[in-house]
Every structure is written in C-alpha cells, then in structure tokens.
Amino acid sequence: MTRDDFRRTCRRVGLLRRWPHAILLGVCAALSLRLGISPWWVRAGVILAFFWAPVTTVLLYLVAAVLLARNPGWRWPV
C-alpha cells in the first residue's frame, strides 16, 4: 500500500482531519464529528465513565455484601 492509497482510503472512510499536515483523528474527535458535538463533551463523558465505573463496582459489591449479611438463605450452602 502506498502513501497515496492510504490517504485515499482514509479520506473515503472520513478519518482525516480537516486541516493540512494532520493525519488521523483521535477517537473522541471522530466520535464527536459523527455525533455533531464538541470533542470536549465526548472527552468529558469518557473521563466521567472512567471515574464512574470503579465507583459503581464498589457500590455493587457493598450492596451484595449487605444483602447477603441480612439474608443468610441466599448464601452458598456450607
């Protein structure tokens, strides 16, 4: 594959930036281009998801521990 083939393929797919000397869009920028919103909204959503995922995991484990402590019948048989 030559450089021109690569550029032609990227243009056809729509992954090239709109200004010269830049080659590929970032994931957030490409997603925002598809959705028609600012890339900063997408980046903020990704950062929020990175912080929210561990918090919800810990909360679910705590809820499971409380429910198992209150209902011994739900535990594994010993």
Stockholm file with secondary structure:
# STOCKHOLM 1.0

chainA/1-78         MTRDDFRRTCRRVGLLRRWPHAILLGVCAALSLRLGISPWWVRAGVILAFFWAPVTTVLLYLVAAVLLARNPGWRWPV
#=GR chainA/1-78 SS CCHHHHHHHHHHHTCBCSSTTCCBCCHHHHHHHHHTSCHHHHHHHHHHHHHHHHHHHHHHHHHHHHHHHHCGGGSCCC
#=GC SS_cons        CCHHHHHHHHHHHTCBCSSTTCCBCCHHHHHHHHHTSCHHHHHHHHHHHHHHHHHHHHHHHHHHHHHHHHCGGGSCCC
//
